[in-house]
Amino acid sequence: MTPLGHDPQARSALIRRTERACDDVCALVGERDADTVAAVRRALAEPLRVAVVGRVKAGKSTLVNALVGRRIAPTAAGECTRVVTWYRYGAPDRAELVLTDGRRRTLRIDGGLPEDLGVPAEDVDHLEVHLQAGALREMTVIDTPGLATATTENETATRRAIVGADALTANSRSAATQADAVLFLVRDAERADEVAFLRDFLAASGELGASAVNAVGVLSHADVFGSGPWDGADPVDLAADRARRLAVDRAAEVSDVRPVAALLAETARTGRLREADARTLAGLAGVEAARLRLWEQLGPPDGVPPATMTRLFELLGPYGMATGRSVGGGAEPLLRWLEDRSGLAELEALIRRRFLLRADVLKADHALEVLDRLAAGLPVPQDAAVRAAVEEARLAPELHPLREVRALSLLTRTAPDSPLVATLTALTEGTDDAARLGPHPGGDPAAYARRLAAQAQARITAAGGPAEAEAARTAARSYLLLARRLAS
């Protein structure tokens, strides 16, 4: 599926204009800042960078494993979980430590990343892992240490990587261009410090940060939500209800929220479940729930070795054990059930709609914001010249897709029933100009686009609020630009 609702020529125009802004700024700054601008420019040609952020034990690394389809990220506490890790597409599979002094060291991958890095975590800027994983063709995934932990270095590393704060080394200054978008994990209810981090990220994200277009919430551990799986309501269903409420309550910080059972997703996607596991699980269908729940105290059910019970709980968790044992039929239907109940497919669909279809827009907006922030540290009159170059780019017709995406996001939150929602959705998600224009009565398509522009312009005075008025202005401009392209 093509990113952003533009044909390839329009998409490349968006990136080319942003690259030109980088070149303009590079000519205005010194050598050190030129390195940062060069990193910004390189990122425009790379896949979208999506960071996974949350507290320790929020399920970040388990979700990363599920997304890439490999059990590569360590989930147990260790040195490797204390550093920022980038997962990129590449062959052969390999990993490199990037140290704070810029040196690189190869790290052996033996089925997964090691717990021991071989150097102190404080000497590591970040870890780069290259994998032949299909998901990484379209996005680079950045796994981060936990927020709000007793180890302040963890949060500092996360903030430096994602927000760009405390970028003390030359390498980190380049890395301050990092995340274009964020998956933000919470376990149950969001905490004040988590909301504060999200707001910091959005504030550092560019114009689109104001509409939370580049942030999606993930209610993790959906399989143990509420009182758990052994009695009462299904925790996954409870988590889905909670996610819907969070999406409304936190609309200023995230564009949507999805419940995910990352452990179930990891088991479904990484090939760890064997046919023997499925048979053993099905054999537990008649065992009382209390016996399974307390098996470590009461001993395993007859005929099941303790090691097998331990393995099944590691693969499936309490929810998979309590509910999955009734699936039957072997490994294949069990894997389908795990996939369905994990919620991962819905999250991936949301990532595609919110992030990947808008990849060029998110990258361009983030790049211009980094350039704009760079100006703050420059002397007069350099700062004004850099800001002028950035502003000129933002006002260019090629950058109009940023306005479309932001207007749609704000309108969806404040006036979801407005007919302009469908208009802007078609404009931002159409795969080419014909799709953006939509069905028309024939004749000159440019003339029809101008007619739609006039209709959108007329809606400005009749708008029900500022968001709808801005959406109408944006749509009018979109159709005029579309008419110009069609006429040429």
N, C-alpha and C positions, 0 to 999 in steps of 0.2 A: 504494500500500500504506500502511495506517495506521501511524504511529509507535507503538511500544510496544504490548504486548499488553493494551490496554484499550479500552473503547468511548469515543467522544468525550467523554461526560460525565465518565468517570473520568479521562481524560487532562487535561481542563480543570481538574478538581479538584486534580490534582497541581500544575499550574502556578499555579492560583489560590492554593493554600496557600503556595507559595513566594513569590508576589507579596505575600501578606499579611505574610510574614516580612520582606520588604524594606521594606514600609510601617512595620512595627513598629520596625525598626532605624533607618529614616530619621528617625523621631520622637525617637530617642535621641541622635543625633549632630549635629555642627555642620554649617555650610554646605558646607565643602570636602569632608568625607566624604559628605555627602548627595548630592553630584554623582556620587561613585563608586557609591553605592547605586542612584541613578537609572539609571546605565549598566547595572548588574547587572539591574535590573528590565526595562529595554528589551530586553536580550539574550534574556530568556525568551520574548518574542514573535517573535523572529527565527529564521531557519533555524539549524540546528546549525552551530557554527563548528569546522571541521576544519583543523588546521595541518599543513603539509608541511615536515618538518624533516630535516636531514642535513648532511653535509659539503659543501663546495664540490665541484662536479663529480659529486655523487651522483645527478644527474638529476632534481632537484626541479622546476625550471621546465618541463622536457620532460614530466614526469608531469602537472603542472598543465594544460599545453596539451592533453594527451590527455583528461584528465577533463572539461574544459569544451568540447572539440571545436573549439577555435580556437587558432591559433598566435599567441597574444597575449603570453605571458610571454617576455621576452628570455632566451636561453640562453647568449649570449656575455657575458663579463665586462664590466661597465659600471656606471655609477652606479645604474641601475635595479635591478640585482641586489644592491645593497648596502642596500636598504631593504625593510622589511616591506610586502608588498602584499596587500591584501584583494580578493578577487574575489566580488562580490555579483551577484544577479540584478537587472536593471533595464533600462529603456528610456528614451531611446535609449542606445546604447553611449557611454560617457563615462568619463573618469578625472579624479581630483582629487588633488593633493598636499595632505596635511595637515601643516602645518609645526609645529615644536615650540612655537611661540608661539600655536598655535591657528588661525592664518590658513589659508585654503584657496586653492589656485591650480588652475585648469583645465589639464589636460595633454592635448594633442592625441593622439588615437589614429588612426594612419594605417596600417591593416593590423595593427599591433602597437604595443606600447609603445616609446617611443624609448630609445636608450641614454643620451642626455643629458637630465637632468631640468630643466636651466635654473637650478638652485640647488644648493649643496653638499649632498651626501647627509647630512652631519651636522646639517643644518638641517631635515631631514625626519623627522617622527614616523612616518608611514606613508603609503602610497598606496592609494587606494580606486578600484577599477575596477568599473564596472557593465556587465554584458553580458546580452544576451538568449540565455542558454545554459540548456538544460533542466536540466542537472545542478545549477545554482545555485539552482533553485527550492527544493530541499530542504536544501542546505548551502552555507554560505559557506566558500570555500577561502582559507586564509592561506598565502601563499608567503613563505618566510623566507630571509635571508642564510645563508651557510654557517657551520657550527660549526668550532671548532678551526682557524682560519685564521691567517695572519700578520697580518691586519687585525683587531685585537681589537674594533673597533667593530662588525663584522659579528656576532660572537657576542654582544656586549652587546645589540645590537638584537633578536636572536632571543630571548635570555633574557628581556628586558624584555617582549616581546610575548607570549610563550607562558607563561612561568613567573610573570611579574609582578615580576621582580627589577629593581632599579635604575630604578624608575619615577620619574623626576625631574620631569617636567613634569605639569601638570594633565591634559593630553591623555593622557599615558602612564598616569596613574593610572586614568583611565577604561579605557584599553586593557588594563590589568592583568586585566580580566575576560575576556580574549580566548578562548583555545582551550578548547573543550569536549572535544575529542578530537584525537589526533595520529596522522598517518601518518609513521613514522620510517624513513628510507631509509638503508640501508647498501650498500656496493658488493660486499663479499665477506665479511669477518669484522668483527664489531662491535669497536670499540676502547673502552678504559677510559673515556675522556672522553665517548663517546657514551652508554655505559651510565649514567654519572654524570648526564648531562643528563636522560635518561629517568626516572631515579629522582627527580630534582628535580621534574620535571613531575608525576609520580604523587603525590609527597608534597604538592604544592600543589593537587591535583585534588579532594580530598574523600574521602569514605568509599570510593568506588568505585576510587580510585587504588590501594588496597591489593590489589585483584584484577586490576589492569591491564585492566579492561574497556574503558577509553577510549584504549587505545594499540594500534596494529597495526603490525607490522614489514613493510617492503617490501625485498626483496633486489633492488636495481635492477641495470640492465645485465646482465640474465639472458642476453642474446644474445651476450655476450663473456665469459661465465663460464668458469673453468678455463683451458685453453690456447687457447680461441678456436674459431672455426667451421671452420677450414680442414682440420683433420685430427682424428682421434680421435672421442671421444664428443660427442654433441650438447650444446652448452653450456646450452641451455634446460632439458634434462632434468637435467643436473648441478646447475643452479641450483635446480630443484624439490626435489631430494634434500637440498641444503644448507638450503633454507628449512624443510623439515620438521624437520631436526635443530635449527636455530636456534629454532624454535617450542617445542621441548622444553627446550632449554638456557636459554632466556630467558623462560620462562613467567611469571617474577615481574615482568618489565618489559613484555611485550607479550602480548596475548591470542591472537595468531596471526601467522604470517609468510607472505607470498606472494611468489613470484618474478615480476618484471615487466621486460619489455624496453620501456622507455618510448619509445625512438626508433621502434620498430615501431608502437607504439600511437599515437603522435602522427601518423605518416604515414597510418595506417589511418583516423584519425578527423577529420583536418583538411582533407581534400580536396586535398592537394598532389600526390598521385600522378596522373599523366595516362596516357591510353591509350598514348601514344607511349613513355612510360617502361616500361610493361609489355612492349611489343613489343621494345624494345631489350634488356631484361633476358632475355626468353625467347630472343633471338638469341645470348646468351652461354652457353647451356646446354652447348655443346660445347667451350668454351674451358677449357684446363687451369686448375686452381685456382691453381697457382703463378703463372700469367700474370696472373690477376686480382689476386692478392694483391700482386704487385710491379709493377702496371701503371705506377705513377709512375716507376719506374726503367727498366722495359722498354718503356714506351710503351703506349698503349691498343690493344686488339684492332683488327684491320682493319675499317675502315668506321665506327668509333665515335669521334667527336670527343672530345678531352680534357675539354671542358666538360661533355659528357654523362656521362662516367664520374664526374666530380666530383659532379655532381648526383645520380646514382644512389647513390653512397656516402653522400652527405649524407642522402638519403631513407631508405636501407635499412641502412646500416652494413655491416660485413663479413659478418654472419650473413645478412642479407637478400640480399646479392650471392651468397654461396656456396651458400645453400640455396634461396632463393626463385626462382632462375632455372629451376628444374625444374618450377615450378608450371604455367606456360603458361595459355593460354585468355584472356588479356587482363587488363584492370585489375580487373574484378569478382572473379574467383577469387583474384587476387593480394591484393586488399584483404581478402578473407575469411581468407586464410592469414595475413596480417600480424596481423589481429585475434586469430586463434586462438593464434598463437605468442607474441604479446605478453603474454598473461596478464592483460590489463586487465579483461576481463569477469569473471574470477574475483575479482580485487581489488574490483571494483565490487560484486559479490555479497556479499563479505565486509564491505565498508563498509556495505551495507544491513543485513545481519544484526547486525553489532556496533554500528553507530552510529545509522543512521537509524531502525530499528525501536525504538531505545531513546532517541531524541532527547530526549524530555521528561525522562526519568530523568537523562540525562547533564547536561542544562542545569540541572535543579533541584539536583543534587548539587554541581555546580560553583558555582552561585550561592550556596548555603549556605556552601560553603567560603570563598569570597571574603568573605562577611559575617563569618564566624568569624575570619578573619585580620585583618579590620578592627578587631576588638575588641582585638587585641594592642597597638595604638598608642593606645588610649584611656585616659584617667585613671580611677581608681577613683571612684565605683562604676559609671561608664558601661560599662566593659569587662564587668563581670559581668552587667549588664542586657542587653547585646547578645548575649552568649553564651547567656543564658537564653532569649532570643527565638529564637535559632537552634536550640537544643536542643529547645524546645517544638515547633518545626516538624518537626524530624527524627523526633520521637516520634509525630507525628500520623498517623492511619490513612491519610490521603491520600498520605503519603510512603513507605508500605510497599513500593511497587514498587522503590525503591532497594535494600531488603533482598533482594528476590527476585533482582534482577540480580546483586548481589554474591554471594549464596549459590550461584547457578547457576555463576558463573565459578569460584569456589573449588572447588566440587564437581567440575566438569569437569576441573580440573587435578589434583586429588588422588584422586578416585574416579570415573573416567569410566564405569565399568560399573554404578554404582549406579542402581537403578530410579528414584531421585529425580531423576536428570538429565532423564528424559522428563517427569516431573511438573512440574518447574520450567520446562522449556522450553515446555510447554503454557500454563503460567500467565503467562509473560513474553511469549509470542508470539501468544497468542490475540487475535483482532481484536475480540472482544466477550466479555461474560460467559458466553455460551453456549459459545463456543469454549474459554474458560478452564476451564469445568467439564468439558467433554468429553462423550462419549456417556453417558447414564444410563438406568436401567431404567424410567423413567417416574415418574409421581407428582409429588410436591413437589420441585422442584429445590433449594430451600433446604435441605430435610431431607437430600437427597443430599450437598450440599456440607458439611453438618455431619458426616455420616458419614465423608467423606473427611478432614475435619479430625481426627477421632478416630483414623483409621488412621495419618495422618501423625504425630500425637502419640505413638502407640504405638511408632513407629519410632525415637524419640529414644533410648530406653534400649538398643535393639538396634543402634544405629549403629556403624559400623566405625571411626569417628574423629571428630574435632571438626568437620570440614567437613560430614560427613554428618549429624551431630547438628544443626548449625546449619541445614542444608538442611531437615531434618524439622521443626524449630521454625518456620522461615519458611513452609513449605508449610502447616502447620497454621493459622498466622495468616492466610495468604492465603485458605484455604477458609472460615474463620470470617468474614472480611470479605466474601467473596463471598456467603456465606449471608445476611449482614445486608442486602446490596444486593438479592439476589433476593427476600427476604422483604418488602422495602419496596416 
